[in-house]
Amino acid sequence: MTKELAQASVQYAVAEMLLSGVTSFCDMYYFEDAIAEVVAQMGARAILGETIIDMPTCDFATPKAALAWCESFIEKWHNHSLITPAIAPHATNTNTPEDLAQIVVLAKRYAIPITMHVAEMTYEMEEFAQRYQQTPIAFLNDLGYFEQ
């Protein structure tokens, strides 16, 4: 994935959505600043969050680098009429508890949403029951994810 391919993909997707009457959507992906530019130019509304995951990605080598970048993304788009910045940790089982805790602190600081995959598969439920003796939802609750 490249920034240019992400932009072309979102341009096509937004055109399809607008043609069918969809004016608002939520996106978790890479190169979200470039995606925000396209979405705003096309006049759609979106909640956009940079994917944070505990592995190298096409735009950030570490989740800490992605999280640090998120603050500048949030500040740039925070008061935009069409774009709502978000933080998008990939999932409860693809981020460390420490990174997930930092994410909720940043989201609370700016009063922005968090979007992520949670409790999707049986193996995730089993992993959390074994590792933490709780569900992924209870785990996130303990980190403060539902206090906003």
Residue frames as a rotation matrix with the C-alpha (Angstrom) as fourth column:
MET 1
0.583 0.813 0.000 0.00
0.813 -0.583 0.000 0.00
0.000 0.000 -1.000 0.00
THR 2
-0.667 -0.720 0.192 1.19
0.723 -0.688 -0.072 3.50
0.183 0.090 0.979 -0.82
LYS 3
-0.561 0.436 -0.704 -0.20
0.171 -0.771 -0.614 6.94
-0.810 -0.464 0.358 -0.03
GLU 4
-0.719 0.243 -0.652 -1.18
-0.676 -0.467 0.571 7.38
-0.165 0.851 0.499 -3.68
LEU 5
-0.738 0.462 -0.492 -3.01
0.112 0.803 0.586 4.06
0.666 0.377 -0.644 -3.83
ALA 6
-0.592 0.532 -0.606 -4.83
0.753 0.095 -0.652 4.84
-0.289 -0.842 -0.456 -0.58
GLN 7
-0.598 0.349 -0.722 -5.93
-0.264 -0.936 -0.234 8.19
-0.757 0.051 0.652 -2.02
ALA 8
-0.737 0.315 -0.598 -7.13
-0.606 0.084 0.791 6.64
0.299 0.946 0.129 -5.30
SER 9
-0.739 0.448 -0.503 -8.96
0.477 0.875 0.078 3.89
0.475 -0.182 -0.861 -3.41
VAL 10
-0.519 0.565 -0.641 -10.77
0.596 -0.298 -0.746 6.29
-0.613 -0.769 -0.182 -1.11
GLN 11
-0.704 0.269 -0.658 -11.65
-0.544 -0.799 0.256 8.56
-0.457 0.538 0.709 -4.02
TYR 12
-0.724 0.433 -0.537 -13.33
-0.246 0.566 0.787 5.64
0.644 0.702 -0.303 -5.77
ALA 13
-0.631 0.473 -0.615 -15.04
0.739 0.607 -0.292 4.46
0.235 -0.639 -0.732 -2.57
VAL 14
-0.613 0.402 -0.680 -16.36
0.211 -0.746 -0.631 7.92
-0.761 -0.530 0.373 -1.68
ALA 15
-0.749 0.354 -0.560 -17.67
-0.662 -0.416 0.623 8.41
-0.012 0.838 0.546 -5.22
GLU 16
-0.650 0.510 -0.564 -19.54
0.186 0.826 0.532 5.10
0.737 0.241 -0.631 -4.96
MET 17
-0.599 0.422 -0.681 -20.92
0.775 0.092 -0.625 6.04
-0.202 -0.902 -0.382 -1.55
LEU 18
-0.691 0.318 -0.649 -22.05
-0.189 -0.946 -0.262 9.50
-0.698 -0.059 0.714 -2.64
LEU 19
-0.768 0.397 -0.502 -23.73
-0.530 0.046 0.847 8.08
0.360 0.916 0.175 -5.75
SER 20
-0.438 0.610 -0.661 -25.73
0.443 0.786 0.432 5.69
0.783 -0.103 -0.614 -3.55
GLY 21
0.449 0.714 0.537 -26.66
-0.046 -0.582 0.812 8.34
0.893 -0.389 -0.228 -0.97
VAL 22
0.571 -0.350 -0.743 -24.11
0.819 0.309 0.484 7.53
0.061 -0.884 0.463 1.74
THR 23
0.662 -0.266 0.700 -22.70
-0.006 -0.937 -0.350 10.82
0.749 0.228 -0.622 3.00
SER 24
0.321 -0.522 0.790 -20.87
-0.937 -0.295 0.185 9.73
0.137 -0.800 -0.584 6.17
PHE 25
0.744 -0.128 -0.656 -18.59
0.057 0.990 -0.129 6.85
0.666 0.058 0.744 7.08
CYS 26
0.696 -0.589 0.410 -15.91
-0.568 -0.103 0.817 5.67
-0.439 -0.801 -0.406 9.49
ASP 27
0.767 -0.511 -0.387 -12.49
-0.115 0.484 -0.868 4.53
0.631 0.710 0.312 8.26
MET 28
0.627 -0.698 0.347 -9.55
-0.368 0.129 0.921 2.83
-0.687 -0.705 -0.176 9.94
TYR 29
0.891 -0.362 0.274 -6.62
0.438 0.526 -0.729 2.51
0.120 0.770 0.627 7.61
TYR 30
-0.030 -0.973 -0.230 -3.19
0.847 -0.147 0.512 3.85
-0.531 -0.180 0.828 6.72
PHE 31
-0.831 -0.388 0.398 -2.16
0.543 -0.718 0.435 7.27
0.117 0.577 0.808 5.37
GLU 32
0.003 0.961 -0.275 -5.24
0.982 -0.055 -0.183 8.79
-0.191 -0.269 -0.944 7.01
ASP 33
-0.181 -0.084 -0.980 -4.08
0.117 -0.991 0.063 12.38
-0.976 -0.104 0.190 6.48
ALA 34
-0.952 -0.166 -0.259 -4.02
-0.239 -0.132 0.962 11.78
-0.193 0.977 0.086 2.71
ILE 35
-0.594 0.804 0.019 -7.41
0.759 0.552 0.346 10.08
0.268 0.220 -0.938 2.98
ALA 36
-0.032 0.574 -0.818 -8.79
0.722 -0.553 -0.416 13.06
-0.691 -0.604 -0.397 4.94
GLU 37
-0.647 -0.277 -0.710 -7.67
-0.209 -0.831 0.515 15.43
-0.733 0.482 0.480 2.19
VAL 38
-0.954 0.295 -0.046 -9.56
0.053 0.321 0.946 13.46
0.294 0.900 -0.322 -0.46
VAL 39
-0.346 0.872 -0.347 -12.68
0.935 0.350 -0.052 13.01
0.076 -0.342 -0.937 1.66
ALA 40
-0.145 0.255 -0.956 -12.84
0.428 -0.855 -0.293 16.73
-0.892 -0.451 0.015 2.48
GLN 41
-0.837 -0.224 -0.499 -12.33
-0.317 -0.545 0.776 17.71
-0.446 0.808 0.386 -1.17
MET 42
-0.843 0.530 -0.091 -15.19
0.237 0.519 0.821 15.42
0.483 0.671 -0.563 -2.18
GLY 43
-0.473 0.665 0.579 -17.52
-0.700 -0.682 0.211 16.87
0.535 -0.305 0.788 0.45
ALA 44
0.248 0.515 -0.820 -18.17
0.178 0.808 0.562 13.67
0.952 -0.285 0.108 2.41
ARG 45
0.401 -0.100 0.910 -18.19
-0.873 -0.341 0.347 13.40
0.276 -0.935 -0.224 6.20
ALA 46
0.424 -0.292 -0.858 -15.95
0.082 0.955 -0.285 10.88
0.902 0.051 0.428 7.90
ILE 47
0.784 -0.375 0.495 -14.55
-0.532 0.006 0.847 9.70
-0.321 -0.927 -0.195 11.18
LEU 48
0.682 -0.616 -0.393 -10.95
-0.164 0.396 -0.904 8.82
0.712 0.681 0.169 10.26
GLY 49
0.745 -0.445 0.498 -8.40
-0.538 0.041 0.842 7.01
-0.395 -0.895 -0.209 12.39
GLU 50
0.056 -0.852 -0.521 -4.87
-0.871 0.214 -0.443 5.88
0.489 0.479 -0.729 11.66
THR 51
0.831 0.214 -0.513 -4.45
-0.043 0.945 0.324 2.17
0.554 -0.247 0.795 12.29
ILE 52
-0.001 -0.804 0.594 -2.21
-0.981 -0.115 -0.158 1.41
0.196 -0.583 -0.789 15.26
ILE 53
0.941 0.243 -0.235 -1.01
-0.229 0.970 0.085 -2.17
0.248 -0.027 0.968 15.38
ASP 54
0.536 -0.753 0.380 1.89
-0.512 0.067 0.856 -3.93
-0.671 -0.654 -0.350 17.05
MET 55
0.215 -0.544 0.811 3.82
0.737 0.635 0.230 -4.62
-0.640 0.549 0.538 13.83
PRO 56
-0.732 -0.479 -0.484 5.48
0.028 -0.731 0.682 -2.60
-0.680 0.486 0.549 11.07
THR 57
0.385 0.874 0.295 3.01
0.521 0.058 -0.852 -1.18
-0.762 0.482 -0.433 8.56
CYS 58
0.226 -0.250 0.941 3.24
0.957 -0.124 -0.263 0.61
0.182 0.960 0.212 5.25
ASP 59
0.459 -0.052 0.887 3.47
0.156 -0.978 -0.137 4.02
0.875 0.201 -0.441 6.92
PHE 60
0.435 -0.359 0.825 4.89
-0.859 -0.440 0.262 3.48
0.269 -0.823 -0.500 10.44
ALA 61
-0.294 -0.685 -0.667 7.53
-0.389 0.723 -0.571 1.07
0.873 0.091 -0.479 11.68
THR 62
-0.879 -0.025 -0.477 6.15
0.406 0.486 -0.774 0.86
0.251 -0.874 -0.417 15.23
PRO 63
0.162 0.983 -0.083 2.85
0.858 -0.099 0.503 1.44
0.487 -0.152 -0.860 17.00
LYS 64
0.123 -0.182 -0.976 4.54
0.753 -0.624 0.211 4.12
-0.647 -0.760 0.060 19.11
ALA 65
-0.893 -0.445 -0.072 5.49
0.267 -0.650 0.711 6.04
-0.363 0.616 0.699 15.94
ALA 66
-0.509 0.789 0.344 1.90
0.533 -0.024 0.846 5.78
0.676 0.614 -0.409 14.67
LEU 67
0.342 0.655 -0.673 0.52
0.935 -0.166 0.314 6.95
0.094 -0.737 -0.669 18.01
ALA 68
-0.324 -0.536 -0.780 2.92
0.557 -0.774 0.301 9.91
-0.765 -0.337 0.549 18.13
TRP 69
-0.964 -0.014 0.265 1.85
0.245 -0.437 0.865 10.90
0.104 0.899 0.425 14.62
CYS 70
-0.186 0.982 -0.038 -1.83
0.890 0.184 0.417 10.68
0.416 0.044 -0.908 15.62
GLU 71
0.028 0.203 -0.979 -1.55
0.753 -0.648 -0.113 13.75
-0.657 -0.734 -0.171 17.82
SER 72
-0.780 -0.322 -0.536 -0.53
-0.072 -0.806 0.588 15.94
-0.621 0.497 0.606 14.88
PHE 73
-0.812 0.564 0.149 -3.32
0.362 0.287 0.887 14.40
0.458 0.774 -0.437 12.76
ILE 74
-0.007 0.824 -0.566 -5.83
1.000 0.013 0.006 15.15
0.012 -0.566 -0.825 15.53
GLU 75
-0.214 -0.133 -0.968 -4.64
0.420 -0.907 0.032 18.73
-0.882 -0.400 0.250 15.90
LYS 76
-0.973 -0.202 -0.109 -4.79
-0.016 -0.415 0.909 19.33
-0.229 0.887 0.401 12.14
TRP 77
-0.689 0.722 -0.061 -8.35
0.133 0.209 0.969 18.04
0.712 0.660 -0.240 11.68
HIS 78
-0.822 0.301 -0.483 -9.90
0.557 0.250 -0.792 18.57
-0.117 -0.920 -0.373 15.13
ASN 79
-0.340 0.721 -0.604 -12.23
0.062 -0.623 -0.779 21.43
-0.939 -0.302 0.167 14.21
HIS 80
-0.978 -0.031 -0.206 -12.91
-0.204 -0.076 0.976 20.55
-0.046 0.997 0.068 10.58
SER 81
-0.251 0.968 -0.014 -16.55
-0.900 -0.239 -0.364 20.64
-0.355 -0.079 0.931 9.48
LEU 82
0.505 0.477 -0.719 -16.38
-0.772 0.622 -0.129 17.31
0.386 0.621 0.682 7.62
ILE 83
0.026 -0.632 -0.775 -13.55
-0.010 0.775 -0.632 15.31
1.000 0.024 0.014 9.19
THR 84
0.773 0.128 0.621 -13.64
-0.622 -0.042 0.782 13.92
0.126 -0.991 0.048 12.73
PRO 85
-0.204 -0.903 -0.377 -10.23
-0.643 0.414 -0.644 12.57
0.738 0.111 -0.666 13.71
ALA 86
0.883 0.405 0.235 -10.19
-0.452 0.603 0.657 9.36
0.124 -0.687 0.716 15.72
ILE 87
-0.329 -0.918 0.222 -7.62
-0.927 0.358 0.107 6.96
-0.178 -0.171 -0.969 17.07
ALA 88
0.642 0.623 -0.447 -7.83
-0.740 0.657 -0.145 3.48
0.203 0.424 0.883 15.60
PRO 89
-0.444 -0.700 0.559 -5.99
-0.758 0.626 0.183 0.74
-0.478 -0.342 -0.809 17.44
HIS 90
-0.625 0.178 -0.760 -6.47
-0.580 0.545 0.605 -2.31
0.522 0.819 -0.238 15.25
ALA 91
0.403 0.743 -0.534 -7.78
-0.103 0.617 0.780 -4.64
0.909 -0.259 0.325 17.96
THR 92
0.758 -0.065 0.650 -7.46
-0.653 -0.097 0.751 -5.58
0.014 -0.993 -0.117 21.59
ASN 93
0.752 -0.447 0.485 -5.28
0.184 0.849 0.496 -8.57
-0.633 -0.284 0.720 20.72
THR 94
0.465 -0.632 0.620 -3.01
0.832 0.073 -0.550 -6.77
0.302 0.771 0.560 18.21
ASN 95
0.231 -0.419 0.878 -1.85
-0.258 -0.897 -0.360 -4.00
0.938 -0.143 -0.315 20.55
THR 96
-0.607 -0.495 -0.622 -0.06
0.486 0.388 -0.783 -4.12
0.629 -0.777 0.005 23.86
PRO 97
0.355 0.729 -0.586 -1.95
0.922 -0.167 0.350 -3.16
0.157 -0.664 -0.731 27.01
GLU 98
-0.259 -0.538 -0.802 0.52
0.636 -0.720 0.278 -0.27
-0.727 -0.438 0.528 27.42
ASP 99
-0.978 -0.069 0.197 -0.24
0.202 -0.550 0.810 1.11
0.052 0.832 0.552 23.94
LEU 100
-0.193 0.979 0.063 -3.97
0.666 0.083 0.741 0.67
0.720 0.185 -0.668 24.50
ALA 101
0.246 0.226 -0.943 -3.68
0.917 -0.369 0.151 2.63
-0.314 -0.902 -0.298 27.74
GLN 102
-0.681 -0.556 -0.477 -1.82
0.353 -0.820 0.451 5.47
-0.642 0.139 0.754 25.98
ILE 103
-0.787 0.442 0.431 -4.47
0.414 -0.139 0.900 5.54
0.457 0.886 -0.073 23.27
VAL 104
0.216 0.935 -0.280 -7.30
0.883 -0.065 0.464 6.10
0.416 -0.348 -0.840 25.72
VAL 105
-0.030 -0.306 -0.951 -5.35
0.709 -0.677 0.196 8.93
-0.704 -0.669 0.238 27.40
LEU 106
-0.932 -0.358 -0.056 -4.87
0.199 -0.634 0.748 10.69
-0.303 0.686 0.662 24.05
ALA 107
-0.491 0.826 0.277 -8.50
0.573 0.067 0.817 10.19
0.656 0.560 -0.507 23.07
LYS 108
0.337 0.609 -0.718 -9.69
0.941 -0.239 0.239 11.67
-0.026 -0.756 -0.654 26.35
ARG 109
-0.446 -0.593 -0.670 -7.30
0.561 -0.769 0.307 14.62
-0.698 -0.239 0.675 26.05
TYR 110
-0.982 0.022 -0.185 -8.86
-0.158 -0.625 0.765 15.63
-0.099 0.781 0.617 22.73
ALA 111
-0.249 0.944 0.215 -12.36
-0.319 0.130 -0.939 14.20
-0.915 -0.302 0.269 23.36
ILE 112
-0.226 0.102 -0.969 -12.23
-0.971 0.057 0.233 12.17
0.079 0.993 0.086 20.15
PRO 113
0.768 0.612 0.187 -13.60
-0.622 0.783 -0.008 8.74
-0.151 -0.110 0.982 19.31
ILE 114
-0.529 -0.798 0.289 -11.74
-0.671 0.602 0.432 5.46
-0.519 0.034 -0.854 19.27
THR 115
0.632 0.677 -0.377 -12.61
-0.773 0.516 -0.369 2.84
-0.055 0.525 0.850 16.68
MET 116
-0.553 -0.831 0.063 -11.30
-0.828 0.557 0.071 -0.71
-0.094 -0.013 -0.995 16.79
HIS 117
0.040 0.464 -0.885 -12.11
-0.385 0.824 0.415 -4.38
0.922 0.324 0.212 16.25
VAL 118
-0.580 -0.186 0.793 -13.20
-0.814 0.107 -0.570 -6.03
0.022 -0.977 -0.213 19.49
ALA 119
-0.391 0.417 0.820 -14.38
-0.378 0.740 -0.557 -9.52
-0.839 -0.528 -0.132 20.43
GLU 120
0.004 0.374 -0.927 -14.66
-0.995 -0.094 -0.043 -10.65
-0.103 0.923 0.372 16.82
MET 121
0.053 -0.128 -0.990 -13.49
-0.515 0.846 -0.137 -14.23
0.856 0.517 -0.021 16.99
THR 122
0.919 0.314 -0.238 -13.68
-0.016 0.633 0.774 -17.16
0.393 -0.708 0.587 19.38
TYR 123
0.229 -0.911 -0.343 -9.89
0.816 0.372 -0.443 -17.30
0.531 -0.178 0.828 19.65
GLU 124
-0.428 -0.349 0.834 -9.80
-0.061 -0.909 -0.412 -13.68
0.902 -0.227 0.367 20.86
MET 125
0.493 0.691 0.529 -12.38
-0.643 -0.120 0.757 -14.41
0.586 -0.713 0.385 23.55
GLU 126
0.877 -0.190 -0.441 -10.44
0.351 0.880 0.319 -17.52
0.328 -0.434 0.839 24.64
GLU 127
-0.103 -0.982 0.156 -7.11
0.620 -0.186 -0.762 -15.65
0.777 0.018 0.629 24.66
PHE 128
-0.300 0.031 0.954 -8.49
-0.460 -0.880 -0.117 -12.91
0.836 -0.474 0.278 26.92
ALA 129
0.789 0.601 0.128 -10.18
-0.433 0.396 0.810 -15.40
0.435 -0.695 0.573 29.23
GLN 130
0.677 -0.596 -0.431 -6.89
0.648 0.761 -0.036 -17.28
0.349 -0.255 0.902 29.61
ARG 131
-0.269 -0.907 0.323 -4.51
0.646 -0.419 -0.638 -14.32
0.714 0.038 0.699 29.73
TYR 132
-0.777 -0.029 0.629 -6.56
-0.244 -0.907 -0.342 -11.74
0.581 -0.419 0.698 31.65
GLN 133
-0.761 0.569 -0.312 -9.49
0.640 0.580 -0.503 -13.73
-0.106 -0.582 -0.806 33.09
GLN 134
-0.138 0.761 -0.634 -11.91
0.037 -0.636 -0.771 -11.33
-0.990 -0.130 0.059 31.42
THR 135
0.503 0.377 0.777 -13.52
0.795 0.151 -0.588 -10.52
-0.339 0.914 -0.224 28.10
PRO 136
-0.477 -0.664 0.576 -11.99
0.837 -0.542 0.069 -7.98
0.267 0.515 0.815 25.71
ILE 137
0.209 0.639 0.740 -14.80
0.245 -0.767 0.593 -5.57
0.947 0.057 -0.317 26.62
ALA 138
0.934 0.090 -0.347 -14.08
0.354 -0.072 0.933 -5.88
0.059 -0.993 -0.099 30.36
PHE 139
0.037 -0.998 -0.052 -10.37
0.967 0.023 0.255 -5.43
-0.254 -0.059 0.965 29.59
LEU 140
-0.439 -0.145 0.887 -11.07
0.581 -0.799 0.156 -2.18
0.686 0.584 0.435 27.70
ASN 141
0.648 0.725 0.234 -13.41
0.222 -0.474 0.852 -1.04
0.729 -0.500 -0.468 30.46
ASP 142
0.670 -0.471 -0.574 -10.58
0.686 0.096 0.722 -1.43
-0.284 -0.877 0.387 32.99
LEU 143
-0.428 -0.864 0.263 -8.40
0.898 -0.373 0.235 0.76
-0.105 0.337 0.936 30.74
GLY 144
-0.397 0.341 -0.852 -11.06
0.216 -0.867 -0.448 3.50
-0.892 -0.362 0.270 30.72
TYR 145
-0.950 -0.053 0.308 -12.31
0.311 -0.050 0.949 3.09
-0.035 0.997 0.064 27.15
PHE 146
-0.223 0.958 0.181 -15.95
0.769 0.059 0.636 3.68
0.598 0.281 -0.750 28.08
GLU 147
-0.145 0.092 -0.985 -15.51
0.870 -0.462 -0.171 6.74
-0.471 -0.882 -0.013 30.29
GLN 148
-0.955 -0.268 0.130 -15.76
0.296 -0.811 0.505 9.35
-0.030 0.520 0.854 27.54
